[in-house]
Amino acid sequence: MEKITSLNIQPQAGVLGVFSRLNYKSWYAIAEFVDNSTQSFYNNESVLNANGIKTITVQIEYDFDKNILKITDNAYGMEMADFSRAVKVDSPPESNNGRNEFGMGLKTAASWFGNIWSVESTQFGSTNKYFTEVNIRELREKHLNTIEIISGECNPAEHGTTITIRDITKKIDGSRTKGKIIKLLESMYRRDLNSGKVNIWFNDTPLHFDEYQSLEFRDRVWKKNVDFKFEFDGLEHHVTGFVGILANGGFGKAGFALFRRGRVIIGGEEQNYKPEGIFHQAQSPISHKLFGELDLEDFPVNQAKDGFVWDDGLEVAFVKELKKEIQDYIDIAKITNKERAKEEEFSDKASEIVQGEVKKFTDSLSFSIDDDKKIADAYTNETTNNSDIAAYEEYLHSTNNDEEKTVGNKRLYCIQINEAIKKDFIVEWSIGNKTYWINVDESKDDNKVSIVININHPFFKPYSNNEDFKIVLEKFVISFVVAEQQAKSTSNKDGYIPASAIRHRMNEFLSKVSED
């Protein structure tokens, strides 16, 4: 048996036609229906779960030929009181803590999309099903303010709501518009989709959202949680969420998605929030790399839920406080890909790779008294002339007159100089604009020798991004410095070292290198 109930939907129903002039976007209008469906599930989740219902599906169907839009869910559904409230114009929900806080979404969105719309619903566990149709043209022409609700019986296993919109005035034209709607709905309901509790389909396309990957740089992942409060106009505002740097930058993905009650208010691919006070110009590196999700639970939203009501200065205060919280991430986002790639060439990881290879070489270096005597005999009869002295003094000056600026880890190599002397050689890279090729310092500790290799020297620069070259260079430099150390240990009584001494020592070391 069907029962017909007349419902007064004051004010005059013709006012529904005014909703077609709202400044909606298709995806925000569809979101009004998804909000109702998901909120119906969350409000009654414990009851549904207790009866084995862990997930819901929201099916959005658009018939491109007939221009009919249908939204179906298998959420909790509605009994008469909620059903009547859903279709009345001036009837807010009992609670305004959910996504359907204004109680206007269904009416406004449906009336915006088309001239004729209907609602059918049955509540979980109920045998009652309700149906009504709203024909805006007919109501306006006849000056009516009542509609009819048809009640009927159904299987108690049924539950959920279906909204059908016909005589569409805001047509979804072409695959491009459909694709944009899908992309933005995926972004808007990313948390619902990724929770596994909510499935959303647009025609035969299941919606899903892939989380953005964060940058790994300077031996850390650039993603952090934010949680701060600030006061504005006597009220405290709380901001939570996260910010990060995109691993694979892109203008469309960069920017902030601003959430409220678990769904995006502002954001989505190409639609993310990018205040100029943080992101600067559109072509800036920041506008291609900085991203995040921020929850603004106690910020007021507009009726369409596509923006915040914050033109009174609240937005300015928010951006100011946010910038202070994430300044370190803004600074990293400013670094261009080219600059970052250059820095990563000399990162701690690169240092470890070089050290691992060079250590195999330095561990094989061990010199006895016989080795020292053999090499020393080769040049003890040579004389030291003034040109040798001048060249050596010039070398000392050129390798010790610059302030150091190093990158990467310090690399330690312990080498037995001879049977009596064992020293630690500490090696670093410099990428500063230096005039020397290496800098050697042993002034602080006789048992330690600090070596800085100017990897950015004009002679090395063309090859410095090659890992193998860095390994060979480091072996060569260590050989050179160890040769100096041994030459000094056998210098003449005046303390001068003949050039041939270093040459002979270098020959010995390079011979050992070639044996590896």
C-alpha positions as CSV (number, residue, x, y, z in Angstrom):
1,M,0.0,0.0,0.0
2,E,1.3,3.4,-1.0
3,K,0.6,6.4,1.2
4,I,0.8,10.0,0.0
5,T,1.7,12.8,2.4
6,S,1.7,16.4,1.5
7,L,4.7,18.4,2.7
8,N,4.9,22.2,3.0
9,I,8.4,23.2,1.9
10,Q,8.1,26.9,2.9
11,P,9.2,29.4,1.8
12,Q,7.4,29.2,-1.5
13,A,8.9,26.4,-3.6
14,G,9.5,28.7,-6.5
15,V,12.5,30.0,-4.7
16,L,14.3,26.7,-5.6
17,G,14.7,28.2,-9.1
18,V,17.0,30.9,-7.6
19,F,19.5,28.2,-6.7
20,S,20.3,27.7,-10.4
21,R,22.1,31.0,-10.2
22,L,24.5,30.0,-7.5
23,N,28.2,30.2,-8.3
24,Y,28.7,26.4,-8.0
25,K,31.2,24.3,-9.9
26,S,30.0,20.8,-11.0
27,W,32.4,19.0,-8.6
28,Y,31.3,21.0,-5.6
29,A,27.6,20.5,-6.4
30,I,28.2,16.7,-6.7
31,A,30.2,16.9,-3.5
32,E,27.0,18.1,-1.7
33,F,25.4,14.7,-2.4
34,V,28.6,12.8,-1.4
35,D,28.7,14.8,1.8
36,N,25.2,13.6,2.7
37,S,26.0,10.0,1.8
38,T,29.3,9.8,3.7
39,Q,27.9,11.7,6.8
40,S,25.0,9.2,6.9
41,F,27.5,6.4,7.1
42,Y,29.7,8.1,9.7
43,N,26.8,9.1,11.9
44,N,25.6,5.5,12.0
45,E,28.9,3.6,11.6
46,S,28.7,1.7,14.8
47,V,25.2,0.3,14.0
48,L,26.2,-0.6,10.4
49,N,29.5,-2.2,11.6
50,A,27.7,-4.2,14.2
51,N,25.6,-5.7,11.3
52,G,28.6,-6.5,9.1
53,I,28.5,-3.3,7.0
54,K,32.1,-1.9,7.0
55,T,32.0,0.1,3.8
56,I,29.6,2.0,1.7
57,T,29.5,2.8,-2.0
58,V,28.5,6.1,-3.6
59,Q,27.6,5.6,-7.3
60,I,27.5,8.8,-9.4
61,E,26.0,8.1,-12.8
62,Y,25.6,10.6,-15.6
63,D,23.8,9.7,-18.8
64,F,25.4,11.9,-21.5
65,D,22.7,11.2,-24.0
66,K,19.6,11.7,-21.8
67,N,21.3,14.3,-19.5
68,I,20.2,12.5,-16.3
69,L,22.4,12.6,-13.2
70,K,21.8,9.9,-10.5
71,I,23.6,9.6,-7.2
72,T,23.0,6.4,-5.2
73,D,24.4,5.2,-1.9
74,N,23.9,2.3,0.4
75,A,24.5,4.3,3.6
76,Y,22.1,4.4,6.5
77,G,19.2,6.0,4.7
78,M,16.3,8.1,6.1
79,E,13.0,7.7,7.9
80,M,10.2,10.2,7.4
81,A,11.4,12.9,9.8
82,D,14.9,13.1,8.2
83,F,13.5,12.6,4.7
84,S,11.1,15.6,5.2
85,R,13.9,17.7,6.6
86,A,16.2,16.8,3.6
87,V,13.7,18.2,1.0
88,K,12.4,21.2,2.9
89,V,14.1,24.5,2.1
90,D,14.4,25.9,5.5
91,S,15.1,22.9,7.7
92,P,18.6,22.6,9.2
93,P,19.8,19.2,10.5
94,E,19.6,18.4,14.2
95,S,23.4,18.5,14.4
96,N,25.6,21.0,12.6
97,N,28.8,19.1,13.4
98,G,28.9,17.1,10.2
99,R,29.6,17.7,6.6
100,N,25.9,18.5,6.0
101,E,26.0,21.3,8.6
102,F,23.7,23.7,6.8
103,G,21.1,21.3,5.7
104,M,20.8,23.0,2.3
105,G,23.2,20.9,0.2
106,L,20.7,18.5,-1.4
107,K,18.2,21.2,-2.3
108,T,20.7,23.8,-3.6
109,A,22.9,21.3,-5.6
110,A,19.9,19.4,-7.1
111,S,18.1,22.7,-8.1
112,W,21.4,24.1,-9.5
113,F,21.9,21.0,-11.7
114,G,18.4,20.7,-13.2
115,N,14.7,21.6,-13.1
116,I,13.3,18.2,-12.0
117,W,14.8,16.2,-9.1
118,S,13.7,13.3,-7.0
119,V,14.8,11.6,-3.7
120,E,14.1,8.0,-2.7
121,S,15.3,6.6,0.6
122,T,14.9,3.8,3.1
123,Q,16.6,3.5,6.5
124,F,18.6,0.5,7.6
125,G,16.3,-2.0,9.3
126,S,13.1,-0.3,8.2
127,T,10.4,-1.6,5.9
128,N,9.4,2.0,4.9
129,K,10.6,3.6,1.6
130,Y,10.0,7.2,0.7
131,F,9.9,9.0,-2.6
132,T,9.3,12.6,-3.7
133,E,9.8,14.6,-6.9
134,V,10.4,18.3,-7.1
135,N,9.5,19.9,-10.4
136,I,10.7,23.5,-10.1
137,R,9.0,24.8,-13.3
138,E,5.7,23.4,-12.2
139,L,5.9,24.7,-8.7
140,R,6.9,28.2,-9.9
141,E,4.2,28.3,-12.6
142,K,1.4,27.1,-10.2
143,H,2.8,29.1,-7.3
144,L,2.8,26.0,-5.2
145,N,4.8,25.5,-2.0
146,T,3.9,21.8,-1.3
147,I,5.2,18.5,-2.6
148,E,4.0,15.0,-2.2
149,I,5.9,12.2,-0.4
150,I,4.9,8.7,-1.4
151,S,5.5,6.1,1.3
152,G,5.7,2.4,0.4
153,E,7.0,-0.9,1.8
154,C,10.3,-2.5,1.1
155,N,12.6,-5.3,2.1
156,P,14.3,-4.5,5.5
157,A,17.6,-5.5,3.9
158,E,17.4,-2.5,1.7
159,H,19.0,0.8,2.9
160,G,20.3,3.9,1.3
161,T,19.3,6.9,-0.8
162,T,19.0,7.7,-4.5
163,I,18.8,11.2,-6.0
164,T,17.9,11.6,-9.6
165,I,18.1,14.9,-11.5
166,R,16.5,15.4,-14.9
167,D,16.0,18.2,-17.3
168,I,19.7,19.1,-16.6
169,T,20.6,22.8,-17.1
170,K,24.3,22.4,-16.1
171,K,25.4,19.7,-18.5
172,I,28.6,17.7,-18.1
173,D,29.9,18.1,-21.6
174,G,32.7,15.8,-22.9
175,S,35.3,13.6,-21.4
176,R,37.5,16.5,-20.4
177,T,34.9,17.9,-18.0
178,K,34.2,14.4,-16.7
179,G,37.9,13.8,-16.1
180,K,38.2,17.1,-14.2
181,I,35.3,16.2,-12.0
182,I,36.7,12.8,-11.2
183,K,40.2,14.2,-10.4
184,L,38.8,16.8,-8.1
185,L,36.4,14.4,-6.3
186,E,39.3,12.0,-5.8
187,S,41.3,14.8,-4.2
188,M,38.3,16.1,-2.2
189,Y,37.5,12.7,-0.7
190,R,41.1,11.3,-0.6
191,R,40.9,10.4,3.1
192,D,37.6,8.6,2.7
193,L,38.9,6.7,-0.3
194,N,42.2,5.8,1.3
195,S,40.5,4.7,4.6
196,G,38.9,1.8,2.8
197,K,35.5,2.7,4.3
198,V,34.1,4.6,1.3
199,N,34.0,3.6,-2.4
200,I,33.0,6.3,-5.0
201,W,32.3,5.6,-8.6
202,F,31.7,7.9,-11.5
203,N,29.9,5.8,-14.1
204,D,32.3,2.9,-14.6
205,T,35.3,4.6,-13.1
206,P,36.3,3.9,-9.5
207,L,37.8,6.9,-7.8
208,H,41.2,6.6,-6.0
209,F,43.9,8.9,-4.8
210,D,47.6,8.3,-4.8
211,E,49.5,10.0,-2.0
212,Y,52.2,12.3,-3.2
213,Q,55.8,11.2,-2.4
214,S,58.0,13.5,-0.4
215,L,61.6,14.5,-1.2
216,E,64.6,12.7,0.2
217,F,67.4,15.2,0.5
218,R,70.2,15.8,3.0
219,D,69.6,12.4,4.5
220,R,66.1,13.1,5.5
221,V,62.5,12.8,4.2
222,W,61.0,16.3,3.8
223,K,57.6,15.8,5.4
224,K,56.5,16.9,8.8
225,N,53.4,17.3,10.9
226,V,52.2,20.8,11.9
227,D,50.1,21.6,14.9
228,F,49.7,25.2,16.1
229,K,47.1,27.6,17.4
230,F,46.7,31.4,17.1
231,E,44.2,33.9,18.2
232,F,42.2,36.1,15.9
233,D,39.4,38.5,16.9
234,G,39.2,37.0,20.4
235,L,38.8,33.4,19.1
236,E,41.4,30.6,19.1
237,H,42.0,28.9,15.8
238,H,43.7,25.5,15.6
239,V,45.6,24.2,12.6
240,T,46.9,20.6,12.2
241,G,48.1,18.5,9.3
242,F,51.4,18.2,7.5
243,V,53.7,20.0,5.0
244,G,56.3,18.5,2.6
245,I,58.4,18.9,-0.4
246,L,57.4,17.0,-3.5
247,A,59.8,14.3,-4.7
248,N,58.6,14.9,-8.2
249,G,57.6,18.6,-8.4
250,G,54.7,19.8,-10.4
251,F,52.7,23.0,-10.4
252,G,49.4,21.1,-10.3
253,K,50.3,19.0,-7.3
254,A,52.1,21.7,-5.3
255,G,50.1,23.8,-2.8
256,F,48.0,23.1,0.2
257,A,44.8,21.1,0.4
258,L,42.7,22.8,3.1
259,F,40.4,20.3,4.9
260,R,37.4,20.6,7.2
261,R,35.6,17.7,8.7
262,G,37.7,15.2,6.7
263,R,37.1,16.6,3.2
264,V,38.8,19.2,1.1
265,I,37.3,22.7,1.1
266,I,40.0,24.3,-1.0
267,G,42.4,22.1,-3.1
268,G,42.8,19.5,-5.7
269,E,45.0,19.2,-8.7
270,E,45.5,22.6,-10.2
271,Q,43.2,24.0,-7.5
272,N,45.5,23.9,-4.4
273,Y,45.8,26.9,-2.1
274,K,48.9,28.9,-2.8
275,P,49.0,32.2,-0.9
276,E,51.5,34.6,-2.4
277,G,53.0,35.4,1.0
278,I,54.4,31.8,1.0
279,F,54.5,30.7,-2.6
280,H,55.5,34.0,-4.3
281,Q,55.0,34.0,-8.1
282,A,53.5,31.1,-10.0
283,Q,56.9,30.3,-11.7
284,S,58.8,30.2,-8.5
285,P,60.4,26.8,-7.4
286,I,58.2,26.9,-4.2
287,S,55.0,26.9,-6.4
288,H,56.2,23.6,-7.9
289,K,57.5,21.8,-4.8
290,L,55.8,22.8,-1.5
291,F,52.7,20.9,-0.6
292,G,50.6,19.7,2.3
293,E,47.3,18.9,3.9
294,L,46.0,21.3,6.6
295,D,42.9,20.8,8.8
296,L,41.1,24.0,9.6
297,E,38.3,22.6,11.8
298,D,37.2,25.8,13.5
299,F,37.4,28.1,10.5
300,P,34.0,29.1,9.1
301,V,33.1,28.0,5.6
302,N,30.6,29.4,3.1
303,Q,27.3,27.8,2.3
304,A,28.7,26.1,-0.9
305,K,31.6,24.7,1.2
306,D,34.0,25.7,-1.6
307,G,35.8,28.3,0.5
308,F,36.4,29.8,3.9
309,V,34.7,33.0,5.3
310,W,37.9,34.8,6.2
311,D,38.1,38.0,4.3
312,D,37.9,39.9,7.6
313,G,41.7,39.4,8.1
314,L,41.5,35.8,9.3
315,E,43.2,34.5,6.2
316,V,46.1,37.0,6.5
317,A,46.6,36.0,10.1
318,F,46.5,32.3,9.2
319,V,49.1,32.7,6.4
320,K,51.4,34.7,8.7
321,E,51.3,32.0,11.4
322,L,51.7,29.2,8.9
323,K,54.7,30.8,7.3
324,K,56.5,31.0,10.7
325,E,55.8,27.3,11.3
326,I,57.2,26.1,8.0
327,Q,59.9,28.5,7.1
328,D,62.5,25.7,7.0
329,Y,60.4,24.0,4.3
330,I,60.0,27.2,2.3
331,D,63.7,27.6,2.3
332,I,64.3,24.0,1.0
333,A,61.5,24.5,-1.6
334,K,63.4,27.5,-3.0
335,I,66.3,25.3,-4.0
336,T,66.2,24.5,-7.7
337,N,66.4,21.0,-9.0
338,K,69.8,21.8,-10.6
339,E,71.2,23.2,-7.3
340,R,69.9,20.2,-5.4
341,A,71.4,17.8,-7.9
342,K,74.7,19.5,-7.5
343,E,74.6,19.3,-3.7
344,E,73.6,15.6,-3.8
345,E,76.7,14.9,-5.8
346,F,78.6,15.6,-2.7
347,S,76.1,14.4,-0.1
348,D,76.9,12.2,2.9
349,K,75.8,9.2,0.9
350,A,78.2,10.0,-1.9
351,S,80.9,10.4,0.7
352,E,80.2,7.0,2.2
353,I,80.5,5.3,-1.3
354,V,83.8,7.0,-2.0
355,Q,85.1,6.1,1.5
356,G,84.2,2.5,1.1
357,E,86.2,2.2,-2.1
358,V,89.2,4.3,-1.1
359,K,89.5,2.4,2.3
360,K,90.2,-0.8,0.4
361,F,93.2,1.0,-1.1
362,T,94.5,2.7,2.1
363,D,94.2,-0.5,4.1
364,S,96.7,-2.0,1.8
365,L,99.3,0.8,2.5
366,S,101.9,-0.3,5.0
367,F,105.5,0.7,4.9
368,S,108.5,-0.8,6.7
369,I,111.9,0.7,7.4
370,D,113.3,-1.2,4.4
371,D,110.7,0.5,2.2
372,D,111.8,3.9,3.6
373,K,115.5,3.1,3.1
374,K,115.0,1.9,-0.5
375,I,113.2,5.1,-1.4
376,A,115.5,7.4,0.6
377,D,118.6,5.9,-1.1
378,A,117.3,7.0,-4.5
379,Y,117.6,10.7,-3.7
380,T,120.0,11.1,-0.7
381,N,122.8,12.1,-3.0
382,E,120.7,14.8,-4.7
383,T,121.2,18.3,-3.7
384,T,118.6,20.8,-2.7
385,N,118.6,23.9,-4.8
386,N,116.9,27.3,-4.4
387,S,114.3,26.5,-7.0
388,D,113.1,23.5,-5.0
389,I,112.9,25.7,-1.9
390,A,111.0,28.4,-3.7
391,A,108.5,26.0,-5.3
392,Y,107.9,24.3,-1.9
393,E,107.2,27.6,-0.2
394,E,104.9,28.6,-2.9
395,Y,103.0,25.4,-2.6
396,L,102.7,25.8,1.2
397,H,101.3,29.3,0.7
398,S,98.8,28.2,-2.0
399,T,97.4,25.3,0.0
400,N,96.9,27.1,3.4
401,N,95.6,30.6,2.6
402,D,91.8,30.0,2.1
403,E,89.0,29.6,4.6
404,E,87.4,26.1,4.3
405,K,83.8,25.4,3.2
406,T,83.2,21.7,3.0
407,V,80.4,19.3,2.0
408,G,79.6,15.7,2.7
409,N,80.9,13.5,5.6
410,K,84.4,13.5,6.9
411,R,86.2,10.4,5.8
412,L,88.8,8.8,8.0
413,Y,91.7,6.6,6.8
414,C,94.3,5.2,9.1
415,I,97.6,4.6,7.4
416,Q,100.9,3.2,8.7
417,I,103.5,5.6,7.4
418,N,106.4,3.4,8.5
419,E,107.0,1.0,11.4
420,A,107.2,3.9,13.9
421,I,104.5,6.2,12.6
422,K,100.8,5.7,12.1
423,K,98.5,8.6,11.2
424,D,94.8,9.3,10.7
425,F,94.0,11.1,7.4
426,I,90.7,13.0,7.5
427,V,89.5,13.8,4.0
428,E,86.7,16.2,3.0
429,W,85.4,17.9,-0.2
430,S,85.1,21.5,-0.8
431,I,82.9,23.0,-3.5
432,G,83.8,26.6,-2.8
433,N,85.5,28.9,-5.3
434,K,89.0,28.1,-4.2
435,T,92.4,28.6,-5.9
436,Y,94.0,25.5,-4.5
437,W,93.4,21.9,-5.6
438,I,94.1,20.4,-2.1
439,N,94.6,21.9,1.3
440,V,96.6,20.0,3.9
441,D,96.6,20.8,7.6
442,E,98.5,18.9,10.4
443,S,99.0,21.9,12.7
444,K,96.6,20.7,15.5
445,D,97.8,17.1,16.0
446,D,101.0,15.4,14.8
447,N,99.0,12.1,14.4
448,K,96.3,13.6,12.3
449,V,96.4,15.1,8.9
450,S,93.3,17.0,7.5
451,I,92.9,17.1,3.8
452,V,90.4,19.2,1.8
453,I,90.0,18.3,-1.8
454,N,88.7,21.2,-3.9
455,I,86.3,19.1,-6.0
456,N,85.1,22.3,-7.7
457,H,88.6,23.2,-8.9
458,P,88.5,24.1,-12.7
459,F,90.6,21.0,-13.5
460,F,88.3,18.6,-11.7
461,K,84.9,20.3,-12.2
462,P,84.1,18.6,-15.6
463,Y,84.4,15.2,-14.0
464,S,83.3,15.8,-10.4
465,N,79.8,14.4,-10.8
466,N,81.3,11.0,-11.7
467,E,81.5,8.7,-8.8
468,D,84.5,6.7,-10.2
469,F,86.4,9.9,-10.7
470,K,85.9,11.0,-7.1
471,I,87.2,7.6,-5.9
472,V,90.3,7.8,-8.2
473,L,91.0,11.4,-7.2
474,E,90.8,10.6,-3.5
475,K,93.3,7.7,-3.9
476,F,95.6,10.0,-5.8
477,V,95.4,12.8,-3.2
478,I,96.0,10.5,-0.3
479,S,99.0,9.0,-2.2
480,F,100.3,12.5,-2.7
481,V,100.0,13.6,0.9
482,V,101.4,10.4,2.3
483,A,104.3,10.8,-0.1
484,E,104.9,14.3,1.4
485,Q,104.7,12.9,4.9
486,Q,107.3,10.2,4.2
487,A,109.5,12.7,2.4
488,K,109.4,15.1,5.3
489,S,110.5,12.3,7.7
490,T,113.7,11.9,5.7
491,S,114.3,15.5,4.9
492,N,117.8,17.0,5.2
493,K,119.1,18.7,8.3
494,D,117.7,22.1,7.1
495,G,114.2,20.7,6.8
496,Y,113.9,21.1,3.1
497,I,112.5,18.4,0.9
498,P,113.9,17.8,-2.6
499,A,111.2,17.6,-5.3
500,S,112.6,14.3,-6.4
501,A,111.7,12.9,-2.9
502,I,108.0,13.4,-3.5
503,R,108.3,12.1,-7.0
504,H,109.9,8.9,-5.9
505,R,107.4,8.5,-3.1
506,M,104.5,9.2,-5.5
507,N,105.9,6.6,-7.9
508,E,105.9,4.0,-5.1
509,F,102.3,4.8,-4.1
510,L,100.9,4.9,-7.6
511,S,102.6,1.5,-8.3
512,K,100.7,0.1,-5.3
513,V,97.4,1.6,-6.6
514,S,97.9,0.0,-10.0
515,E,98.3,-3.4,-8.3
516,D,94.7,-3.2,-6.9
